Amino acid sequence: MAWNVVILGGGFGGLTAARRLERKLPHQSATVTLVSDTNFMLYTPLLPGAAAGTLEPRHVVVPLREQLKRTVLHPGEVLGADPDGKVVRVRSLGGRETVLPYDQLLVALGSTSRTLPIPGLAEHAVGFKTLPEAIALRNRLLQSMEQAEIEEDEATQRELLTFVFVGAGYAGLEGLAELQDFYADVVDGYPRCKIAGSRFVLVEARDRVMPEIQPKLAAFASAELRRRGIDILTETTVERITATATTLSTGEVVPTRTVVWTAGVKPHPVIAKLGLPLDGGGRIAADRFCAVQDRPGVWAIGDAAAVPDPAAKGKPSPPTAQHVVRQAKVAGDNIAHALAGEPDRARPFRYRTLGVFVDMGRHEAVASTLGIRWRGFPAWFLARTYHLALMPGWGRRARLVTDWTVGLLFGRDSAELGRLGHPAELERKLSEPELAPEPTSNPAG
Ligand SMILES: Cc1cc2nc3c(=O)[nH]c(=O)nc-3n(C[C@H](O)[C@H](O)[C@H](O)COP(=O)(O)OP(=O)(O)OC[C@H]3O[C@@H](n4cnc5c(N)ncnc54)[C@H](O)[C@@H]3O)c2cc1C
């Protein structure tokens, strides 16, 4: 009988592992099932481009069915697991609860935004981790500009045209830079906004931006953003958020209606329901082979797992796509060895970061590759080439190149399509007086 391999999560880790297993496992030897709550993988490094309108939202995702040849895609939400009974519970698309048995289980469920108990945060801030959040942010920016354009009250106009990002990691810095670039690109169409002026603020609790990259590169990124007029407030935290203002630890009250929360990630809440050992940060405790401690046949990778970082003794790997993709290949190989009855052939995760890219829009970026530091246009070009190479499939790559070229030649689109996919109810439309049919004379009468 064929083995059952179940992969939870169809992001960077899950998709890469599934493709690896398709290559490594002999045909008919195993059924590989991938459970995911979306039928695509989100290519997160390109999310700021989608928010800023340089890229079509559909072009920053990879449809899973397009990439998977032999893997069975099971659309649904993972609810929990019983490692003793070797089963996973899933609410399948449509609402039915399904129990999936496994011989080998790989958990790659990623992470969610890490929030703090700040008054007003949950009610008024938006995240920047998913495609709906990125598109909502773009629409929010455009709606704010539209409203500010016809607003008579100066104070309200200031609230509408001030944008605050909290957290200066990848997501915060790139997101803010791209969004400000977008604003600058479309503001000519909003003469009153242009006169009123805008304010973009980046708030960071630590003493510098981008702790993930070398201090010199981070300093260059800060200088570039400051040159564009972005306020970077380090060693500052957010104390309180209301619908119209954000209070900072410095005492400053920033009038704003848009606060974007990009201050770190935490494992998905479902991770705690899988019956697996967790580390202090709530990530699954995995060893350097990506195997979960004391749970034979269970593996964990990516943002959801604390796989030891070979570059930093005693620390878990950072939550980056670069790490998870390598871990997925290791886990895929080790699962194949386990099923072949060759557990001694398992190999450890040995990756060291080869390079980092921080795309800041306007043809500017900072990068470090194999010890060489890049800035400005060459870094930007390198970053785009790198993402192009990593995007799976020629069709996907062609879409990216087309979007970038069209944006370069013709600028960006300022249409606000917030209602896309949410049509008004048919019933309501018909009952509207202006849509009701005109009374006609009865030809028979
Ligand atoms: C804006 C942004 C920019 C980034 N830029 C970079 C970058 O430039 N370089 C870099 O290396 N890293 C970057 N990262 C980090 C990178 O995206 C993550 O480290 C990576 O996605 C983690 O991979 P993963 O497979 O663990 O999780 P994910 O890729 O998040 O995949 C998890 C999958 O599981 C699914 N899922 C979650 N819960 C359930 C459930 N209960 N049931 C079913 N499915 C579920 C999710 O929908 C998702 O498809 C960035 C992140 C963000 C947010």
The ligand as a MOL file (V3000), in Angstrom:
LIG
                    3D

  0  0  0     0  0            999 V3000
M  V30 BEGIN CTAB
M  V30 COUNTS 53 58 0 0 0
M  V30 BEGIN ATOM
M  V30 1 C 5.6830 41.8760 2.9410 0
M  V30 2 C 6.7030 40.7800 3.1720 0
M  V30 3 C 7.9050 40.8140 2.4940 0
M  V30 4 C 8.8510 39.7960 2.6740 0
M  V30 5 N 10.0140 39.8690 1.9770 0
M  V30 6 C 10.9320 38.8670 2.1040 0
M  V30 7 C 12.1300 38.9130 1.3230 0
M  V30 8 O 12.3740 39.8450 0.5630 0
M  V30 9 N 13.0120 37.8750 1.4850 0
M  V30 10 C 12.7590 36.8220 2.3250 0
M  V30 11 O 13.5940 35.8940 2.4020 0
M  V30 12 N 11.6240 36.7570 3.0690 0
M  V30 13 C 10.7050 37.7540 2.9760 0
M  V30 14 N 9.5500 37.7020 3.7220 0
M  V30 15 C 9.3340 36.5740 4.6630 0
M  V30 16 C 8.7310 35.3470 3.9400 0
M  V30 17 O 7.5650 35.6960 3.2660 0
M  V30 18 C 8.3970 34.2270 4.9410 0
M  V30 19 O 9.5110 33.9310 5.7190 0
M  V30 20 C 7.9380 32.9610 4.2060 0
M  V30 21 O 6.7530 33.2140 3.4940 0
M  V30 22 C 7.6870 31.8110 5.1800 0
M  V30 23 O 7.3410 30.6650 4.4640 0
M  V30 24 P 6.3780 29.5450 5.1040 0
M  V30 25 O 6.2290 28.4570 4.0920 0
M  V30 26 O 6.8460 29.2090 6.4610 0
M  V30 27 O 4.9930 30.2970 5.2960 0
M  V30 28 P 4.0550 30.9470 4.1960 0
M  V30 29 O 4.7730 31.2230 2.9460 0
M  V30 30 O 3.3790 32.0820 4.8920 0
M  V30 31 O 3.0100 29.7810 3.9080 0
M  V30 32 C 2.0880 29.3210 4.8710 0
M  V30 33 C 0.8710 28.8270 4.1350 0
M  V30 34 O 0.0040 28.1520 5.0430 0
M  V30 35 C -1.3250 28.5610 4.8280 0
M  V30 36 N -2.0650 28.4000 6.0970 0
M  V30 37 C -1.9060 29.0770 7.2410 0
M  V30 38 N -2.7620 28.6240 8.1910 0
M  V30 39 C -3.4610 27.6220 7.6090 0
M  V30 40 C -4.4700 26.7370 8.0860 0
M  V30 41 N -4.9370 26.7660 9.3500 0
M  V30 42 N -4.9630 25.8300 7.2190 0
M  V30 43 C -4.4900 25.7330 5.9530 0
M  V30 44 N -3.5250 26.5360 5.4540 0
M  V30 45 C -3.0190 27.4680 6.2820 0
M  V30 46 C -1.1890 30.0390 4.4270 0
M  V30 47 O -2.3170 30.5040 3.7300 0
M  V30 48 C 0.0400 29.9610 3.5260 0
M  V30 49 O -0.3220 29.6160 2.2110 0
M  V30 50 C 8.5900 38.7160 3.5710 0
M  V30 51 C 7.3680 38.6880 4.2480 0
M  V30 52 C 6.4380 39.7090 4.0710 0
M  V30 53 C 5.1220 39.6580 4.8180 0
M  V30 END ATOM
M  V30 BEGIN BOND
M  V30 1 1 1 2
M  V30 2 1 2 3
M  V30 3 2 2 52
M  V30 4 2 3 4
M  V30 5 1 4 5
M  V30 6 1 4 50
M  V30 7 2 5 6
M  V30 8 1 6 7
M  V30 9 1 6 13
M  V30 10 2 7 8
M  V30 11 1 7 9
M  V30 12 1 9 10
M  V30 13 2 10 11
M  V30 14 1 10 12
M  V30 15 2 12 13
M  V30 16 1 13 14
M  V30 17 1 14 15
M  V30 18 1 14 50
M  V30 19 1 15 16
M  V30 20 1 16 17
M  V30 21 1 16 18
M  V30 22 1 18 19
M  V30 23 1 18 20
M  V30 24 1 20 21
M  V30 25 1 20 22
M  V30 26 1 22 23
M  V30 27 1 23 24
M  V30 28 2 24 25
M  V30 29 1 24 26
M  V30 30 1 24 27
M  V30 31 1 27 28
M  V30 32 2 28 29
M  V30 33 1 28 30
M  V30 34 1 28 31
M  V30 35 1 31 32
M  V30 36 1 32 33
M  V30 37 1 33 34
M  V30 38 1 33 48
M  V30 39 1 34 35
M  V30 40 1 35 36
M  V30 41 1 35 46
M  V30 42 1 36 37
M  V30 43 1 36 45
M  V30 44 2 37 38
M  V30 45 1 38 39
M  V30 46 1 39 40
M  V30 47 2 39 45
M  V30 48 1 40 41
M  V30 49 2 40 42
M  V30 50 1 42 43
M  V30 51 2 43 44
M  V30 52 1 44 45
M  V30 53 1 46 47
M  V30 54 1 46 48
M  V30 55 1 48 49
M  V30 56 2 50 51
M  V30 57 1 51 52
M  V30 58 1 52 53
M  V30 END BOND
M  V30 END CTAB
M  END
